[in-house]
Amino acid sequence: MNTRPEDRVVTLRDWLGFLSMVLGMFMAILDIQIVASSIAQIQAGISASADEVSWVQTSYLIAEVVMIPLSGWAARLVSTRYLFFASCITFTVASAACAFSWSIESMIVFRAIQGFLGGAMIPTVFATTYMIFPPRLQAGLSVVIGLVATMAPTIGPTLGGWLTESWSWHWLFLINVVPGVVVATMVMSFGRRDKPQLSMLKGFDLAGILLVAVFLGSLQYVLEEGPGDDWFTDRRIVIMSLISASAGLAFIWRELTAAHPVVDLKAFADSNFAVGCLYSFIIGIGLYGSVYIVPLYLGRVRGYSALEIGTTMMVTGLFQALSAPLAGNLAKHMDLRYMLGMGLALFGGGLWLNSALTSEWGYWEMFLPQAVRGLSLMFCFVPINAVALGHLPPQQVQNASGLYNLMRNLGGAIGLAVINTVLTHRLDLHMSRLSEGLTSASGAAVGMLSGLAEHLEPMLGGGAEAGALKLLWQLTRREAMTIAFADALMVMASVFVLGLLLLPLLQPVSHPSADSGGH
């Protein structure tokens, strides 16, 4: 006889096992971004070209995206505890191997292994929240998971930059070893002992696994390489897009018709789950997009070091932490649609405030937009978790959690591809427009060029005029780049406006904690 959700008893062992899993999830998400600020050092360390070294991130992301939707099936097959233990141990070993990589090829292989096994840990934690804890505890746990899932990308570049500057890039990976061993040991010792369902191997859906791997792997490749290769003008992008589309359609047909599908797409028949996944997609765009675009601006336009970028970015993380208790409490007392609307409005507002940036913005100019975004994240994350997963029966949560987390990662991947495309195209457009005013007919341009030449003459002598022209071109490009960043931020803000307009699609919903909060 099944225990009612509100009657579940949570022991100290459950808490120790769960918190260890949360730490494992943090490691897996952190490793997406931890290399971002240290690519140049890794490139030099393994003698890779600029094109090759980008695969240090790409290989991890492709492998992770492929694994996430398979995690629910794998957790039911071998049990949550054994899957998490095996994932954590292999992730830890692969992390150590990355530190000792001798070539770009070995690094790509080890990063892919690391991402594939790391991808299994992320949705497992989300599912466990709703499987073993009673509803009255779920709002608080959603806040904890939300903080971890959103804080890890925020501090990843900061921690990575600090580790590389203080020691070397090898420590980006070695830092996982001791926590990885501790997490694996704790989960194996204290994790909830659910039974493996080895009977699921009957009618094993190998075709589904292969199709989802080809579909998502090809899609991630297109999204990573598309902006740099000018999309469909590149033959490889066209071929990979056709492969992804064909595999995607075949995968959907296979999973809807198979007797024992590896990924049960029927979860999308639940309207709140489907809309919750849509909002997870939107949050992925905002979360990963803002963590990408703000450091890019600070590095390219302001010339900040990795440590200076990290210090500026930590404002978002600080306000996330400050808002967490408020978000957890509000979730118990208000309609989650209103809470989600408030979060979307704040996040979009933060992006809109950021879009007013100039080439002189630094820490204090960035403070308010980042504070607003940090404040909003928990107001988005907690209600979306509950909307998508909180009302599902336990037997559906593991599979649904994989799909839900996949949508957030896909949102991030597609968002980054769009951001890079917008930056490239708008930079060219604004550079062209600004250059039109830099002619001999423009008194302001001639005056500025003359002033620059006069300033440079003591240092460059006869080359002052050429130096002034080069400096004027650099200043023009800096301004064009700044406007392009502002345009990209406005595009992101418009996505959150769209999210607000879609709120009527949600059915009235309260957090599971609200049902029994007073009993």
N, C-alpha and C positions, 0 to 999 in steps of 0.2 A: 504494500500500500504506500502511495506517494505522500510525502509530507507536504502540507500546504506551505506556500512561500512564506507567509507571515509566521509560521511555526518553526522555521528552520533554526537550528541551534548552531552557533558559530563558536568554535573552541579556540584556545590559544594556538594550537597547531595550525588551524586554518588561517589565522591572522599572520603567523610567521611565514607560512607558505605563500600566501597571497602577496604580502609586502615584498618578499624576495622576487616574485614574478614581476612586480611593478618595477623593481630595480633592473631586472633583465630587459624589460620593455624600454626603459630609459636608455640603456646601453645601445639597443638596436636602433632607436630613433636618432640618438645622438650621432651615431656613426654615419648617418646620411650626410650631415653637414660639417662634421669635425675636420674633414680634409679641405674644406672650401677655402680657407685663408692660407693654406700651406701647399697649394698645388705647385708653385714654383720650386720650393725646396724638394718636394717629392720628385719632380721632373729631373732636377739635377742629380738627386741621389740614385735614381735607377736609369739614368741616361736615356730618357724618353724625349720624343719630339713634343711640340705644343699640341699637335692634333692627337697624338697617342695618349698623353697624360690625362685628357678629359675623361678617358675610359675608367680612370680610377673611381670616379663618381658614377659614371653611366653603368658600369658592370654591376655595381652594388644595387642600383635602383632597378635595373631590369630583373635581376634575380629576386629581389624583394617583392616586386609587383607580381611576379609569377607565383610566388609561394603564398601570398596572403589569401587568395580565394581558396587555395587547397588546404589551408590550415584547419578548417572546420572538419573536413573529411578525415584528415590525418589524426586530429584529436580524438574523434570518435573511434577510429580504428585501433590506435595503440594506447589511448587514454591521455588525458590532458597532462598528467604528471610526467609520464614517460616521454611524451612529445617535447615538453618544455625542457626536461633534463637533457635529452639528446640534442635539442636545438642549441641550448646554452653551451654545452661542452664543445660541440663542433664550432659554434660561433667563436668561442674563446681560443680554440686551437688555430682557427683560420686567422684570427686577429694577430696572434703571435707570428704566424707564417707571413702575414703582410709586412710585419716589421723587418723580416729577414729576406724580403723579396730581392732577387738579383737582377731582374729585368722587368720590363713593362708587361711582358706576357705572363710571367709568374704572378705579378701583382694583380693583373686582371682576373686570373683564375682564383686566387685566394680571396679577392674582394667579392667575386660572384658567389663563392661558397659562404662567405660571411653574410652577404645580403640575403641569400636564399634561406639560411637557417635563422637569421635574425628576423626575417619576415614572418616566421611561424610564431614568434613570441608575442608580437604586437596584438593581433586579434584574440589570442588566447586569454590575455588579461581582461579585455573587455567582456568576453563571454563569461569568465569566472565570476565577475562582479554580480551578474544576474542569475548565475546558477547556484551559488552556495550561500549568498547573503540574503537576509530577509529584506523586504521592501523598505523598512524604516531606516536602514543603513545605506541605501543605494545612492541617495543624493550626495552624502558626504564622500562616498567612494568615487562617484562620478567626478567630483571636484578634484580629488587626489589624482585620478587618472588623467583628467583634463589638464591639470597643471603639468604633469610629467610629459604628456604627449605634445603640449604646446611649448613648454619650457626647453625641451631638449633641442629643437631646431634653433631656438633663439640663442642659447648659450654655446651651441656647437662651434661656430666660427671663433668665438671669443676664447673658449678653452683650447681649441686647436692652435690658434695664434700664440697663445701664452706658452703652451707646451713646446711648440717649435722654437720660439725665441729663447725659452729658458733652457731647454735640453736639445732635442732634435726631433725631426719629423717621425722617427721610429716610435716615439712615445705616444703618438696619436693612436697607435694600435696596441702597444704594450700596456697602456692604461686599463685595457679591458681584462687583462689576465687574472689578476687577483679578485676583482669583483665577480668575474665570470665563474671562477671556481667556487666562491662563496655562495653565489646564487644557485648554481647547479646542486651543490650539497644541501642547501636549505630546502629547495623545492623537492628533492628526492626524499629528504627526511620528513618534511612536514606538509607537503602538498596533499590535497584531497585525493583519496585513493578511489577514483572512479575506475570501473572495469573496462578493459579493452574489449572492443566488439570485433573480434577477428573474423566473425561470420560475414563482415562487409567485404571481405576479399572475394566472396562468391559473386560472380558477375562484375568483377573488377573493371572499372571504367577507364581502361588505358587510353582509349581514343579521346576521352574528355580531357585527360591530363595533358596529352600531347597537343591537342588543339588549343587549350587555354595557354600553354607555354608559348606556342607559336604566335597566337593572337596578341597576348600582352607583351611578349618579348619584342615582336616586330613593331608594335605600337610605340613602346617606350623608345626604341631606336629612332623611329621617325621623329618623335617629339624632341629627342635630345639633339639629333643631327640636323633636323629640318631648318631651323633658323639660320645656322651657319652656312648651309648649302643652298640657300635661296629656294627651299622647298621643292616644288615639282619641276623646277628647271634641272634638277639633278636626277639622273637616271636611277641611282641607287634608292633614292627616296621614293620615287614612283613605284619601283619594284617592291620595296618593303611595305609600302602602303597597300598595294594590291594583295600581298600575302596576308597582311594583318586583317584587311576587310574580309577576305575569303575565309580565313581561319576563324574570325569572329562570328560570321554567319553560320558556319558549320558547327562551331562550338555551341551556339544558342540552340540550333536545331537538335544537336546531339543530347544536350542536357535536358531539354524539354521532352524528349522521346525515350531516353534511356530508362530502364527499369530501376537502376541504382546509380543515379548521376553523382559524379564526384563533387559537383557544385550545384546545389539545388536552387535553381533560379525562380522556383515558385514562391519564394519568400517575397518577391516583388509584387505578388498579388495583394499583399497587405498594403493598403494605401498609405498608412502612416510610415511604414518601413520604407516604401518607395520614395516618399517625399523627404523622409529623414536622410536617406542616401543622397538625394539631390542637394540638401543643405550641407551634408558632409563634403560633397564635391565643392560647393561654394566656399566653405571654410578652408578647404585645401588650397584653393586659389589664393585666398587672403593670407593664410598662415605662411605657406612656403613662398608665395610671391613677395610679401613684405620683408621676410627674412633674407630674400635674395636681392631685392632692388635697393633697399636702403644701404646695406654695406657696399653695393656696387657704386652707388652715387658717392658715398663717403670716400671710397678708394680712388675712383677715376676722376672725380671733380675736385674733391677737397684734398686728395693726396694723403689720407689718414693711413696710419699703420694698422696692422691687425689688432694690436692692443687698444688703440684709440677707437677703432670701429667697435670693438667689443664693449668698451666702457660706455659708448653712446647707446648701443643696442640694449644694454642691461636695464635701461629705463622701462622698456616693455615688460621684461621679466619681473621687475620689482612690482609693477602695478598689477600684473597677473596674480602674484602671490597675495597682494593686499586685497584684491577683489574676491579671492576664493571663498573665505568664510561667508561673505555677503551673498554670493551666488548660491552656495549650498543651502543657506537658510531661506532665501527667496523661492528656491525651487519647491519647497514644501508648502508654500502659502499662496502661490499665484498660478494662474493658467500659464502653462509653458509656452503657449503661442505668443503671449505678451512679453514674456521674458526673452524669448528668441528674437522678437521684433526689436526690443530694446538693444540687444546685443548686436544685431545686424546694423541698426542705425548708428550705434557708436563706432563700430568697426569701419563702416563706410565713411562716417564723419571724420574719423582719424586719417583715413586715406585722402579725403578731400582736403583736410588741413595741410597734409604733407604735400599736396600737389601745388601749393603756393611757393614751393622752395625756390631759392635763388642759388647762384654759385658761391654765395658767402655763408650759407647755412652751416651751423655747427651744432654742438651739443645742446645749447639752450634753445635754439630755434627748433630743433628736433624734439625737444622735451615734451611739449603739449601734445602733438600728434601721436607720439609713441605712448604717452601715458594714457590717452583715450583708447588707443588700440589695445594696450595691455589690459585696461579695465574691462574692455568688451569681451575678451576671449572666453572667459568663464561663463558669461551670460549667453554666449552662443553654444559652447561645448556641452554644458550640463543639460540643457533642454533637448538638444539634438540627440544625445546619447539615449535619453529616456524615451523620446518620440520614436526612435528607430528600433531600440532593443528592449526597452523596459516592460513592454506589454506582451512580448512573445513567450510562448511556453518554453521551458528549459531545453527540450529536445531540438528546438529550432535555433536556439541562440548561438551555438557554436558556428554553424554554417552561415547564419545571418551576420555574425560579427566579422567574418572574413570579407563578405561582400561590402559591408558598411565601411570597413577600414580601407578596402581597395578603392572605393569611391573617393575618399579623402586624398589618397596618394595620386590617383588619376587626376583629380582636380589640381593638385600641385604640379604634376608633370605637364598637363595641358596649359595651365596658367603660366608656367615658366616659358614654354614654347611661344605663347602669344606675347608675353612681355618682351622676350628677345626680338621677336619679329617687329613689334611696335617700336622698340628702341632703335633698331637698324633703319627702318623706313623713315621714322620721324626725324632721326638725326640727319639723314640725307636731305629731307625736305627743309628742315630749319637751317641747315648749313647753306643750302642753295638760296634761301630767302635772305639770310643775313649777308651772304656774300654779294648779293645784288646791290646792297647799300655801300659796299666798300670799293668805290670807284673814285677816279680822279675828280669826278663832278661833285663828290660829297665833301663839303668843307670840313665836317666833323671827322671823317675818316682821314683826310689829308692832315688835319691838325693833330690827330692822335698819332699818326705815323711819324710826323715830324717830332713830336714830343718824345716818342719812344727812341727814335734815332739819336736825339740829343742826349737822352739818358744813357744810352749804350755806348756813345762815342768814346768816353774815357777808357772803357774796357775793350772795345772791339776796333777802335780807330776807323780805318777805311771800310771795314765790314759792318759798320753800324746800321747802314740802311738795309742791307740784306737781313741782319739780325732783327731789325724792327719789323720787317715784313713777316718773318717767321713767327715772331712773338705775337703780332696782330692776328695771324692765322690761328695760332694756338688759343688765343683769347676768344676768337670767334667760334672755334670748335667747342670750347668749354661751355660757352653760352648756349650753343645749339644742343649740346648734350644735356645740359640742365633742363631745357625746355622739353626735350624728348623724355626725360625721366618724369617730368610733371605730367606729360600726356599719358604715360603708362600708368601712373598712379590714378589719374582720372578714369581710365578704362577699368581699373580694378574697383574703384569706388562705385562705378555704374553697375558692376556685377552684384554688389550688395543692395543697391536700390532695386534691382530685379528680384533679389531674394525677398525683400519686403513686400513686393507686389504679389509674390506667390504664397504668402502666408494664409490667405483664405482656403488654400487647398488642404491645409491641415485640419483634421478633426479635433474638436476640443479635447485637451489632454492635460492631466496633472501628473506630477512625478509620482512613481510608486511609493516613495517615502510619505507622501501626503495621505495615503490611504490608511496608514497605521501609525502616523507620527504621534498621535496623541493617545495611543493604547499601550 
